């Protein structure tokens, strides 16, 4: 299971949908699902080791810049898609999560 092949069914900057997808797959009893999130910014606005990002101190508060993903085993792909369609969830893979304005 640790080193088995996985297929990405969701990759996007959308933490709310990510949580709903995880909950739906878990409640359906699908095993071997891998999910997580990672920051898309390689460097914060303050520099390499800065933990305080000045962009987060605006009127809206903390800005979520993470990319969220859900992976399933290839043999469970069709079952996962049917579970998500039954729950009305749109699992999509965004190949350009940074966007053209985010590249340096």
Secondary structure, 3 states (H helix, E strand, C coil): CCCCCEEEEEEECCHHHHHHHHHHHHHCCCCCCEEEEEECCCCECCECCCCCCHHHCCCCCCCCCEEEEEEEEHHHHHHHHHHHHHCCCCCCECCCCCCCCCCC
